[in-house]
Amino acid sequence: MRELVIISGKGGTGKTIITGAFASLAKNKVLADCDVDAADLHLILKPKIKEEQEFLSGTEAVINKDLCNECGLCRRLCRFDAISEDFLVNPIACEGCNFCAFACPQKAIAMQKNPKGKYFVSDTKFGHFAHAKLGIAQDNSGKLVSLVKKQANEIGQKLKSDWIIIDGSPGIGCPVIASMSGVNCALIVTEPTMSGLHDADRIIKTARHFNAPIKLIINKYDLNPVMSKKIEAYCKNNDISVLGKLAFDKTVVEAMVEGKTIIEYAPNSETSNKLREIWNKIDNEVI
Amino acid sequence: MIISIASGKGGTGKTTIAINLALAIGKVHLLDCDVEEPNSHIFIKPQINSKAPVYISVPEIDKSKCDFCGKCSEVCAYKAIAALKTDVLIFKELCHGCGACEYFCPQKAIKEVNRNIGFIETGEKGNLLFTGGKLNIGEAMASPIIKEVKNRVKPEMINIIDAPPGTSCSMIESVSNSDFCVLVTEPTPFGLNDMILSVEVLRKLNVPFGVLINRSDLGDDKTVEYCENENIPIIMKIPFAKNIAKAYSQGKPIIEALPEYRKKFIALYENIKERIK
């Protein structure tokens, strides 16, 4: 079983569209959406939820007003400015470190475990799908990413799948690092803009830092062919294989509006043909 | 005044809006809170005057004082300390710097040391003041850097914050306490889905907001319908144009490539100012 994560550094370069296309093209795979705080893959996979579990992670301090004598120690100790002057805890600022609860002389602070989201295992017409929904204004998305990956892995092991295909999130921090762990390939989707190249450079360095093997796609390459050439030169200098270049294509947006993968919506389009080529390369080259 | 520019989905045009709004107003403080993938500086090209490291505190154990009682490991909520019979291991990447271990160590064997996780740059370009943060490669926690960037908000100035994508910790840290948030979206199913999540976050944070629809002629009408049903003001629409995309790709502001947009961004600012009143 091989694991592929699609990431980009910069947002909006086409990760989910490309993951959707691979969902159509790959055989015997498990899909996962690890962009848990702005998840979109379900909009084209249309999952039927089979299992649903609460994501319980970390804790939040709650002050019992009957026991509290307002000595102020908790406010002085808290490094996250989570306790107000009238001794109310701001659950968004609270990092769940327990420091205040341990230190409170009145034992007036309890740590409460709150559900911070949900994670699911679903059926789709393309195969099994592990995904999640982070609660509104919740943190801890790295841990939820790891849970989603674990679910996908368990299904993959059980069914002896060939591939786990993971839609990642933008950025280079916690959720991205979690989604990259142990993958056989990190596929980086970039675009021919100065921001695209700048951000690709940072995500490539991040992937290398965590020893993830890298391949790259340039999306919407024709929006600035000069910049596309620069990205190709950058890849050559850094020993990164460019699997293909996709042209800007309004059909991609039409497919999304219809809730379909580009392969389903326009199977014979140039974009679909290119994506087929790219997928075959991944299937043949990634070990 | 603090105006933040956010969006759930990435690549909808946050940085484009932030930098063009800033340049159109002129005398502003632009703060780049997308510390994982900061891009504002590419368009502004500020002259950087100072660069300061950002640290978080992590414990260091004086093994000559430690009696391996295990208290530090017991109080650490992040499993960043493992106490063994004759040794104590610290996993610095897991430490959130809460300070509990140092406080509770009965032997006073722990002292906190600084660990560098990124840096803050400040600079200027004409009237414009620039502050940007950058997370070091391989570091997971962006929030402490975003906090540092926001500590440099100048209350007497117009502060424009370029927020990171998503709807979790980094985005919340960036937009909280804003006087107004411009929610940038594109009228596609992905754009709408992530915008709705952002709307819920902003409502929870009590931050007033309006929606800016970028590439407004691509996709469908559902974003406009949603905003009408939810009584959310649409404060600007920017149609897709290849020359806007091209200017962006070259690191050029729209108002330089298409000067007629200067007026539109000033109107956007006037609109926001009215709404803050």
Chai-1 contact restraints between the chains, C-beta under 6 A:
chainA,res_idxA,chainB,res_idxB,connection_type,confidence,min_distance_angstrom,max_distance_angstrom,comment,restraint_id
A,G9,B,E37,contact,1.0,0.0,6.0,A-B,restraint_1
A,K10,B,E37,contact,1.0,0.0,6.0,A-B,restraint_2
A,G11,B,G10,contact,1.0,0.0,6.0,A-B,restraint_3
A,G11,B,G11,contact,1.0,0.0,6.0,A-B,restraint_4
A,G11,B,P165,contact,1.0,0.0,6.0,A-B,restraint_5
A,G12,B,G10,contact,1.0,0.0,6.0,A-B,restraint_6
A,G12,B,G11,contact,1.0,0.0,6.0,A-B,restraint_7
A,D37,B,G166,contact,1.0,0.0,6.0,A-B,restraint_8
A,D37,B,T167,contact,1.0,0.0,6.0,A-B,restraint_9
A,D37,B,S168,contact,1.0,0.0,6.0,A-B,restraint_10
A,A38,B,G8,contact,1.0,0.0,6.0,A-B,restraint_11
A,A38,B,K9,contact,1.0,0.0,6.0,A-B,restraint_12
A,A38,B,G166,contact,1.0,0.0,6.0,A-B,restraint_13
A,A38,B,T167,contact,1.0,0.0,6.0,A-B,restraint_14
A,A38,B,D194,contact,1.0,0.0,6.0,A-B,restraint_15
A,D40,B,F190,contact,1.0,0.0,6.0,A-B,restraint_16
A,D40,B,N193,contact,1.0,0.0,6.0,A-B,restraint_17
A,L43,B,P189,contact,1.0,0.0,6.0,A-B,restraint_18
A,R79,B,C98,contact,1.0,0.0,6.0,A-B,restraint_19
A,R79,B,G99,contact,1.0,0.0,6.0,A-B,restraint_20
A,E95,B,H96,contact,1.0,0.0,6.0,A-B,restraint_21
A,G96,B,A77,contact,1.0,0.0,6.0,A-B,restraint_22
A,C97,B,A77,contact,1.0,0.0,6.0,A-B,restraint_23
A,C97,B,C98,contact,1.0,0.0,6.0,A-B,restraint_24
A,N98,B,A77,contact,1.0,0.0,6.0,A-B,restraint_25
A,F99,B,C98,contact,1.0,0.0,6.0,A-B,restraint_26
A,F99,B,A100,contact,1.0,0.0,6.0,A-B,restraint_27
A,F102,B,V75,contact,1.0,0.0,6.0,A-B,restraint_28
A,I136,B,E200,contact,1.0,0.0,6.0,A-B,restraint_29
A,I136,B,V201,contact,1.0,0.0,6.0,A-B,restraint_30
A,I136,B,K204,contact,1.0,0.0,6.0,A-B,restraint_31
A,A137,B,I172,contact,1.0,0.0,6.0,A-B,restraint_32
A,A137,B,V201,contact,1.0,0.0,6.0,A-B,restraint_33
A,A137,B,K204,contact,1.0,0.0,6.0,A-B,restraint_34
A,D139,B,S168,contact,1.0,0.0,6.0,A-B,restraint_35
A,D139,B,C169,contact,1.0,0.0,6.0,A-B,restraint_36
A,S141,B,S168,contact,1.0,0.0,6.0,A-B,restraint_37
A,P170,B,G10,contact,1.0,0.0,6.0,A-B,restraint_38
A,P170,B,P165,contact,1.0,0.0,6.0,A-B,restraint_39
A,G171,B,E36,contact,1.0,0.0,6.0,A-B,restraint_40
A,G171,B,E37,contact,1.0,0.0,6.0,A-B,restraint_41
A,I172,B,E36,contact,1.0,0.0,6.0,A-B,restraint_42
A,G173,B,E36,contact,1.0,0.0,6.0,A-B,restraint_43
A,G173,B,A140,contact,1.0,0.0,6.0,A-B,restraint_44
A,G173,B,A142,contact,1.0,0.0,6.0,A-B,restraint_45
A,C174,B,A140,contact,1.0,0.0,6.0,A-B,restraint_46
A,I177,B,A140,contact,1.0,0.0,6.0,A-B,restraint_47
A,P192,B,S249,contact,1.0,0.0,6.0,A-B,restraint_48
A,T193,B,Y248,contact,1.0,0.0,6.0,A-B,restraint_49
A,T193,B,S249,contact,1.0,0.0,6.0,A-B,restraint_50
A,M194,B,I42,contact,1.0,0.0,6.0,A-B,restraint_51
A,M194,B,G251,contact,1.0,0.0,6.0,A-B,restraint_52
A,S195,B,N39,contact,1.0,0.0,6.0,A-B,restraint_53
A,S195,B,I42,contact,1.0,0.0,6.0,A-B,restraint_54
A,D199,B,E37,contact,1.0,0.0,6.0,A-B,restraint_55
A,K205,B,I137,contact,1.0,0.0,6.0,A-B,restraint_56
A,T206,B,I137,contact,1.0,0.0,6.0,A-B,restraint_57
A,H209,B,I137,contact,1.0,0.0,6.0,A-B,restraint_58
A,H209,B,G138,contact,1.0,0.0,6.0,A-B,restraint_59
A,L223,B,A245,contact,1.0,0.0,6.0,A-B,restraint_60
A,L223,B,S249,contact,1.0,0.0,6.0,A-B,restraint_61
A,N224,B,S249,contact,1.0,0.0,6.0,A-B,restraint_62
A,M227,B,S249,contact,1.0,0.0,6.0,A-B,restraint_63
A,V253,B,T188,contact,1.0,0.0,6.0,A-B,restraint_64
A,V253,B,L218,contact,1.0,0.0,6.0,A-B,restraint_65
A,V253,B,G219,contact,1.0,0.0,6.0,A-B,restraint_66
A,M256,B,T188,contact,1.0,0.0,6.0,A-B,restraint_67
A,M256,B,P189,contact,1.0,0.0,6.0,A-B,restraint_68
A,V257,B,D220,contact,1.0,0.0,6.0,A-B,restraint_69
